[in-house]
């Protein structure tokens, strides 16, 4: 069973029409509502059919426990099939929902069960405190009694700035974006209902769009977007392999009958994409951990090999995000994640490697020309033991960071650092991360041979130097909205067309292509606008495409054998030689990856996607 539990100020619903599986209801049940309610949106799954009574018992226990914590006056049992892609039969679902209602009635008279099988409109207002939005996965299997308790324990937030710790409410914020990150962590950020600017831009600039024939959260990529993705993939490949990572490739789906995989997958239970075949229940990976850990478990590793790094670019990883939360490039169900896993001798080795990978993640902030705010998270036990080290790492960033201390460990990590860009609506876009994993070596039976020729358990680091490729592009597009006063643009090395040449008339085309060929031979993406548009329209079109350098070729340029370059970055016009232009572009792009133009170099030959 999947359930999304909301503590709301109120809920109002109205039935609209019935489906074939709708239950019979009275007129009084067609419209309803309550105030100060704990709403449990519930999707009954196939697995629940094994033991409906146990599912009812565990669901009621969880709901009543949360009601007691938040002091809700009412409980609502709301059938909500959208939480799962593996739904149980309608008969079992009704039996479980009615069973939950009856058991809750035995403990509380104030329970409302919304009709099953009806299309409904509803309105509610979430209260917005730390326990007002929770998700649970309830199964027929045994779980640790205190797992949910750990999730609900509040963490402590501070600002760590140059070795000093500050209360988040008393700190003098110099960066608006850091305050926005803190507000989000405290649950103060509310959905405005507005569409993030990057959604319009990704379509308008011919980068990507929604694919209506696929599941929600899966995109189609056009040539420009594919180029940007490939360049970013090349970039992360170089970034990781130069630091000793060995590239691998692993499957995208795994058998949940494998105990280690099932246990690790349960950490992300509510976001699993599952597939049911005749004999197996499979899960699409949400990261490359499964494949990397299986390789490491089957490898002979000695202390001399350490640290050992494996890198994979997952095309794709999958997370079954809530339908209403899937948006643009920020939150997807299918995405591309660079995953770098490092096997370290022990915690001391992990701390040293962590520092190196923090430096690598910080390098991406410079190379991608974005601004990140950083959250450094750790359990209180880890913080007390490694406080001096955490302060040293934070100081190396040369900026204040959000410090989150967790009373107890929730997941597999004891410490991690998260980098986030802030979008135009003031919400974080999660990008690079480094995590210290203290569970997976044991779970997947990963070991190495120590100096005494005995098997020892390593400590593992998870690192994504950029975060998902899609979110990198999201950050770049959102940046064009947050950087007020500057002309929107992509980093030069990621710009699909780096130089646009515009012949004034047909008679200038031959020379325009000669100039284009000279520039293109130096590994620079250049095209020629040979369309029938007027010169002013061609220049405006280059601006709409964010082309960094535009060259107009007319009689003067041919006679003088020179070029006048319009630079988008500062809106200047400069007369220069081709060699000067090439040198300037190469100085800016440096060692960044290069790929050829994925479109016809004649603009007139291009498809309007």
N, C-alpha and C positions, 0 to 999 in steps of 0.2 A: 504494500500500500504506500502511495505517495500522498503526503498531506502538506498543504501550505496553511499555516496558522497565523491569523491576523487579529491583533487586539484593536478593535475599532470603536470609534465614537458612536457609530450607528451603521445599520445595514437596512436597505430597502430593496425588495425584489418584486418582480411582476412576471408571471408566466405569459408567454406569447403564443406559442403553438406547441403541439405535442409530436413526439417521434413515435415510431412503431413500438418502441419498448417502454413508452411512458406509463407510469402507474396512474390509476384512477384517483382523482382528487375531488374534494368538495370545493364549492365556490369560495369558502373562507381561506382555502389554501392557495388560491390563485394569486393573491397579493399578500405580502407580509413584511414584517420588519421588527427590529428590536434595537435598543440603545445599549451602549457600554457592553458590547458583545465580543466574545472570543469566537471568531469564525474559523472553522476547520474545513477548508476546501479539500475534498477527498477524491482520489482516483483509486478504485479497487483494481488490483492487477491479477494476472493469471496465477501467479505464485500463491496468492491469498486463498485460492480454491483448495489448497492442500489442507488447511485447518482454519476455516472461517471463525470458529469460536475463539481460537487463540488470537487471531487478528483483532477481533472485537475487543477482547480483554485488554490487549496491549494498547490499542488505540484509545480506549476509554481512560486507561491509567494515565497516558500521556496528556490527554486533553484536560483531565481534572487536575493534574499536577500543575499545568500551566495556568489554568483558571485560578488556582489558589495563589500563584505567584503574582499575577497581574490584577487580581481582585475584580475580575469581570463579573457583571451581574447576570449575564446571559451567555448561553452557548448555542452556536449555530452549526449544524451538520449540513454541509453544502456539497452535493455531488458535483465533481468537476473533472471530467474526463481528460482535459487538456494537460494534466500533469504527467501523463504517462503514454507511451506508445505500445504498451503491452497490457491492454485492458482485460479484466476478467469478464466472465459472462454476465449479462444483465441480471439474471436471476440471483447469482451469488452476490453481485454488487448490491442489489436491493436488500438481500438478506443481511449483509454486513452493515449497511447504513441504518436499517431499522433496528438491528441488534445494538448498535452504538447508541442510538436514540433511547432505547428502552433501558439500557444499563445506566446511562447518564441520568435518566428520570428517577432512578432508584436513589441517586445521590443528590440530585438537584431538580427541582420542578421547572426551572427556567431553561428549557431546551427547545429549540426550533429546528426541525428537519425540513429543508427545502425540497420540494418534489423532485423525484427522479425521472429522467427521460423527457423533460420539457425544455424547450428553448426559453431562456429567461433574460430579462434585462435586470441589472442590479446596480445599486449605488452604495458606496461605503466611504468612510473616512478613517484612515489608519492613524492611530494615536502618535506614533513616531518615537516612542521610547526604545531602549535597547532590546526589550523582549517583545516588541510589538509585531515583528515580522520574523517568523521562524519556519523552517521546513524540516520535515521528518520523513524518514523511510522506515516503515514498520514491516518486519518480515516474520516468517514462522520460525526462524532460527533464533538460537540463544544469543543475547547481546550482553555486553558488560552493563551491570546495573547502574553504574555511575556515568555512562558515556554522555547521556543527555545533560546530566548535571554539569559536566565539565564544559559543555558548549554554552551553557547559560551563565557561567560565572563571568562577571564583568572584568575587563582588563583595565589597566591604568595608562593614561596618556600623558606624555610630557613633551616638551621641546628641549632637545639637547643642542646647545650652541656653545662651541669653543670650551668644552669641558664643564659647562654649567648646566644644571637641570632647572627647568622652569615649568610652572603650572601652565597648561595650555590656555587657560582663561586670563592669565596675568602677563603673558609674554607680549612684548612689543613687536608685532609683525611688520617686517620691512617688505616682505613679498606677499602680495595679495593671494597668490596661488597656494602658498603654504597654509594660510588661514582657511582657504577653500578645502584643502585636503583634510585639515583638522575638523572642519564642520561636517564633512562627509563621514569621517570616522565616528563622530559623535552622533550621527543620525540626524543632523540638522539640515541636510540638503534634501529638498523636496522636488519631486518631479513637476516641472512646469508644463509638461505636455507639449513643449516645443521640440521640433526636430533639430538635432545637431547640425550645424552648417555643413559638415563634411558629407552628409548624405546627398545633398544637392550637388556639391562639388564633384563627388566621385562619378556622378552621372553626367554632369555638364562638361567635364573635362575628358570624357571618354575613357575613364579608368575601369569602372566596374558598375554592375547593376544587379538588382535582385533577379533570380531565376524563378519565375512563377511555376514552372513545371517540376521543380524540385521541392524538397521540404523547406520550410521557412528557415532562414539563416544560412542558406547556401547561395553563393554568388556566381555570376558569369564574369569573366575578365576579358576585356578588350585588349588589342595589341599594346596600347600605351601602358595599361595597368599590368599586363603580363611582363612587359619590359621592366617596370619599376620593381615588381615582385622578384624577378630573376636577378636584378642587380643587388637587391637587398639580400637575397639568398647567397649570392657570390660573396658579398661583404661579410656575412656571418661565417661562412665557410673559411675565409681567409683569417678572420679574427680568431676562430677557435683552433684551427689546425696549426697556426703559427705558435699557439700556446700548448701544443702537444696533444690535442684531441685527435683521435683516430675515427674517421667517418665510417658509419655502418648504416644499414637499412634493415628495418624489421617489419613484421606484418602489422596491419591496421586493426585486426580483430583477434580476440583471445577467448579461450574456453573458460567459462566461469566455474567449471568443475575442478580446475586447478586451484588448490587451497590458497597458495600464495597470491595468485592473481585475484581470487575472489575477496580475500581479506584486504588487499591493497585497494581494489576497486570500491570496496565498501566505504572508503574514506570520502568518496565522491558519489555516494549512492544515489542522491537525488538528481544527478546530472548524467547518468549513464544512458548511452544509446545502446539498446539491446536488440539482438536478432535471435529469433527462435527458429532453428532448423528441426528436422524430424527427430534427431537424436541428441542435439546439443543446444545449450543456451550460450550464445556468444555475446561479447561486448565489444563495441568499437572503441579503440583506445582514446583516452582524453589527453594523453601525453605519450612520450616515447619510453617512459619508465619501464613498462612491462618487457619490451623487447631488449632494451639495454641490460636490464637486470638478469634476464634469462641468459644472455650472452656471457655476462660476467660470472654468473653462477657456474657455467660450463667451462670456464677458462682456468688455466693453471697460472696463478699469479704469485709471485714472490715479493718479498719486501723490496728487493732491488728494482722491481718494476714500478713501484709506487712513487708519485700518484699516477694512476691509470685513468685516462680520459676517453670517453666515447662520445661522439657527436652524431646527431641525426637531425635532418630537417624533415619534420613530419608533414608530408603532403598526402593525406590530411590527418588532423586530430579532430575528435568529435566530442561535443558536450551538449547534452539535451537541455539547453537553456530554456527558461520559461518563454512561451511564445510572445507574451506582451513585452518582454525585456529585450528581445532580439532587435537590434537596430544597426543599420549600416555596416561599417567596418569595425565598430566598437565591440559588439557582442554578437557572436555567430554560433551556429551549431556545427559548422565545418570550417576549420581554420588551419593555417600553416604555422607550426611552432618549432623554432630552433631549440633543440634540447641537448645540453652538454652535461654529462654525468661524470663525476670524478670520484675515484676510489682512493681514499687517503688512509694512511697507516693507523691513525688514531685521532683523537680530538685535536691534539696539538698540530698535527699535519693538516687537519681540516681547516683550522683557523688560519694557517699560513696560506693555504690555497684559496680560502675565502677572500683574503685580502687581495690576492692577485686578480680574482674574478670581479671583485668590486671595482678595481682599477679598470678592468676591461669594460664593464658596464658603463662606467663613467666616461670612457672614451667614446662610446656610441652617442652620448649626449652631444659631444663636440662634432663628431663626424656627421650626424644627422641634423645638426643645427636646430635642436629642440631644447626646451627647458624642462627639466624634471624636478619634481619634489620627491623627497625620499622618506620612507617609513622604515625604521629599524625595529624589528619585532623580536622578542625573546621571552622565554619563560622566566619567571622570577628567580628560580633556582639557577638557571644558566647565567642570568644577569649578575647575581651575587658572586658567582664563581669566576666570571670573566668580565667583570665590570671595567677594569682597566683596559682590557683589549677592546671592548666595545667603544669606549670613549676614544681610543686611538684611531680606530677605523672611521668613526664618525668625524673626527677632526681632519682626516685625510680628504674628506669630501669638500672642505672649504665652504660649507653652507650649513645652516641649521637644519636639523632633521627631526621628524616626529618619532618619538620613542614610545613603543607600546610594550608594556609588560603584562604577560598573561599569568594568572595565578597558577595554572596547571597546563600541561601540554595537551593540546587538542588533537593534533594530527601527528605526522611522522617527524616534523621538524622541531628543533629546540630554539633555533634562531634563524632569521632570514632578513634580507634587505630587499625592499620593493621600491622600484622607481616608477613614478607616474607623471605623465603630462596632464595638464588640466584643460578640459575642453572649454568651448565658448560659453557653455552653460554652467561652468564652475564645478564640473564633476571630474574625478580622476579617470584617466585612461591608463590602465595597468600596462607597463612595458617591461623593462628588464627585471630580473629577480635572481637572487642567490640564496640557497637554503641549505641548512645543515640537517641531514636526515640521520636519525639514530635508530630507525626501525627496520629499514629495508634490507640491510645486510643479513640480519637474522631471518627475516621473513622469506627471502629468496635464496637463503643458504649461500651467500657470497662470502668467500674467505680468501686469505692469502697465507703463504708459508713464511713464518717469522724467522728470526736469526737462530732460534733453537730448533728449527725445522718442525715446528708445530703449527697447526692451523689456528689462525687468529681472525677475529671479525674486524673489518675496516669501518671507517666512518665515511659516509657518502655525501657528496654535494650535488645538488640540482642547480643548474644555472641556465637561464635563457638570456643571452647577452642583449637581446633587443626586445624580448617579448614576441608575441605573434606578429608575423609579417603584416597581417591586415591591420593590427593596431598601430604599427609603426606608420603606415600610410594614413591611418585615421589621425594620428598625432600631427603629421605633417600638414594635412588639410585643415585641421582645426586651428593650427598655428597661424594660418593665413587670415583667420578671423580675429584671433586674439591679438595679433601684432597690428594694432591700429596705426594708421599713418604710413605703413609700408605697403608697397605694391605686392600683392600675393605672388608667391613663387615657390618652387621646390628647390632643394639644393641642386647646384649645377650638375653634379654627377648623376643625379636621378632625373633630370629633365629629359623627357622623351626626345624633343627637338632642342638641341643646344644652340644652333644657329639657323636662322631663317633668312634666305636670300630672296629679295623681291625685285624682279626686273620691271622697269617702268613700262616698257612695251615689248612686243614680240621680238623686235630687232635686238633687244638687249639680252635675250634668253641664252644665246650661245655663250656670251661672256659670263653670265650668271652661273651657268653650269661649270665653266672652267674654274671659277672661284670656288664653287661648291666642291669640285673634285679635289682641289688643292687642300682645302680644309679637311675634307673627309679622309684623305690619305693619312692624316695625323691622328686618327682614332677620335674623331669628334663627330657627333651626330648632326648632320646638316641636311636641309631640304630646300627646295625652290618652289615658291608660290607662282606657278605658271597658269593660274586660273584667269578667267576673263573679268574678274572684279576690278574696280578702280583701285588706284594706288592707295588712296586713303583707307578703303575698306580692307585691303590686304594688310596694311599696318595694324588696323584695329583687330583683325582676326589673329595676327601674331600675338597681340596683347592679350586677347581672350584665352589663348592657349598658353600663356605665361612663358613665351619663348624668351630666354635670357638675352640673346643677341640677335638684332635684326639689321640686315644690310640691304640698302636700296641701291640697285645698279641702273644708272642712266648714262647719258652721253658724257657727262663730266667724269664719271668714274672710269669709263673706258678710255677717254683721252688721257687722263692723268695716271692711269694704271694704279688707282688707289681705291680704298674703300672707306666709307663713312659708317661707323658702327653705332647703332642705337642700343644703349645698355639699359636693360630693364631695372637693374638693381638701384641705380641712382638717377634714372631718367635723363642720362647725359648723351650727347652726340660727340663722338671722337673720330677724327681722321687718323687712320693707322694702316700699317701694312698687314698683309695676311700673316706674315711671320709673327708680328707683334700680337695679333689676335690669338693665334694658336698658342703662343707662349703664355699669354694671360690665362687662357682657359686651362691649360695644363698645370699652371702654377696653382690655380684654385682647386682643380679636381685632384691633384696630387696622385696618390697611389690608390685612389678609389677604383672599384671595378668598372670595366667598360664593356658594353655590348653594342652591336651595330643597330642602326635604326630599323625597327620592325615593320615599317610602313614604306610604301613607294616614296622615293625621294621627290617625285613630282606630286605636289599637293592636288593637282587636277585628277590624278588617278586614284585618289583615296575613296574608300567607302565611308559613307556617313552612317555610323552605327547608331 
